[in-house]
Amino acid sequence: MQKVTEEIYSRIDNDIYNLEGERWWQPDFSLNLLRTLYNPVRVNYANKIFEHLKINPEEKSALEVGCGGGILTEEIAKMGFNTTGIDPSEQSLNIAIKHAKDNNLKIKYEMGTGENLPFQNNSFDVVFCCDVLEHVRDLPKVISEISRVLKNGGIFIYDTFNRTFISKITAIKILQEWKRWAIMPPNLHVWEMFIKPDEIRALLQENQLNCKDHRGIKQNISYPKMLHYLHKRAIGELTYEDFSKKFRMVECRSTQIMYMGYAVKRK
Ligand SMILES: C[S@@+](CC[C@H](N)C(=O)[O-])C[C@H]1O[C@@H](n2cnc3c(N)ncnc32)[C@H](O)[C@@H]1O
């Protein structure tokens, strides 16, 4: 798989992460849905992997690539890992640093991109990259960097969007473009940057990483119900916080829209 063209990359709005104040952590804000809706399913998935592989976080180091305001990073630190977060957005990092301090969490935050990780080879036992791979300029470089900083036998955990017809309708048209339902910023995601499971599997394989699993993520209510709540949020009848309480995101077999997975670095 190649990196995306400059034309495609120019369409994604990664500036929306340059947020001031406490934005990431405010319950009535779109990106806080990562905390309310996505953290439970991805943290549960990661914990199952650690249990299966008999990994004790207390003795290990973890890096989150594309940590934003620290919404997932803090959960990683709470698992017991010696935790580092990296992100290109200085404003997001400032929010993450303040929030960790206010909550007495020891997390190292650094500025940088996934394409050029400022860490030595074989530095981390686990690397997380969640809801980030579909935002980067050079995906093959990011995967090769993640593999480089992982220790041999280390674990890479990720989630991202699949590039299918149904993901175009749901993640792009409904969530971003069609006003009746759109609750996310218009260029949050660009469909051409979504990644098919086979594409990521091949990239991992090329970079000394054995892909072990892919699991889908979906809402636990029907599509009509989902559209009903989206509309209520779009017209302001529900806050983002109210909206997040109407359903949960859960693991499923179908990887057609969103999926998570993990890989192990070859020894
Ligand atoms: C949707 S947010 C995900 C934040 C966090 N991983 C989470 O799930 O809570 C995407 C993040 O990716 C970051 N990002 C964008 N391009 C990146 C790159 N090339 N390398 C690393 N992070 C990047 C953005 O600054 C933003 O914080």
The ligand as an ORCA input file, in Angstrom:
! r2SCAN-3c Opt
* xyz 0 1
  C      -9.401     11.254     16.206
  S      -8.006     11.796     17.057
  C      -7.644     10.371     18.030
  C      -7.080     10.708     19.398
  C      -6.809      9.523     20.311
  N      -6.004      8.519     19.666
  C      -8.110      8.883     20.763
  O      -8.568      7.929     20.136
  O      -8.676      9.372     21.744
  C      -6.727     11.774     15.829
  C      -5.405     12.298     16.361
  O      -4.385     11.967     15.395
  C      -3.449     13.028     15.403
  N      -2.642     12.951     14.156
  C      -2.918     13.464     12.944
  N      -1.916     13.190     12.073
  C      -0.995     12.478     12.762
  C       0.270     11.901     12.434
  N       0.784     12.005     11.201
  N       0.953     11.251     13.396
  C       0.426     11.128     14.647
  N      -0.755     11.654     15.020
  C      -1.466     12.316     14.090
  C      -4.302     14.276     15.546
  O      -3.554     15.398     15.984
  C      -5.339     13.806     16.570
  O      -4.962     14.101     17.882
*
